[in-house]
Amino acid sequence: MSEQHSPLAAAQPVFEEDQARADFYALIARLFYAGPDERLLAAISGAGEISGADEDAPLALSWRALGAAAAATDAQAARDEYENVFVGTGKAEITLYASHYLAESMQERVLVRLRDALTAMGLAKNQSAGEYEDHLAGLCEVMRHLIAAGSDDVAVQKQKKFFIDYLNSWYANFCAAVIATPNTNFYKHVAAFTEAFLDLEAGSFEMI
């Protein structure tokens, strides 16, 4: 995505917890946009525990497992895994597009609504990118931008609406598919962490 006269330029202060959320969205976006390189794997494996998290909570456990997997994974093997599962030759084994997980009658409409929503935010797809706007990485990038807009009630309501409209209905099915396939190793841990994080997001938004 690219910003075009975005209202986010006049962003309000962001709480430390919200900055951590934005960072997790950025990491998930990066990992599902392309396979990791050695620097990214090293950064994940060396990141340590999640500050303030219950060490037995799903998010902390999945983060610990992802860190261990990153330390044990060869970057080329992880990139090959990404290409085999999410790109493939012809049709991908597991698609990264939200519309795939929706009823057929809604697939075209969700892209139209999403494009209108992005335009209203002052965001637009990078024209050099071949992916459609409902790619998981793109949706996570939008969430990161919305969090960067600030931590006040108005900003949080915008985050909640976008999450419910474009992520909430399908992320669990997607993550379950990635975990279940025998063709993932590193990405099983990426999906488990993604699901734990988005579950936490969904629960938090439900209480707002």
Secondary structure, 3 states (H helix, E strand, C coil): CEECCCHHHHCCCCCHHHHHHHHHHHHHHHHHHCCCCHHHHHHHHCCCCCCCCCCCCHHHHHHHHHHHHHHHCCHHHHHHHHHHHHHCCCCCCCCCEHHHHCCHHHHHHHHHHHHHHHHHHCEECCCCCCCCCCEHHHHHHHHHHHHHCCCCHHHHHHHHHHHHHHCCCCHHHHHHHHHHCCCCCHHHHHHHHHHHHHHHHHHHHHCC
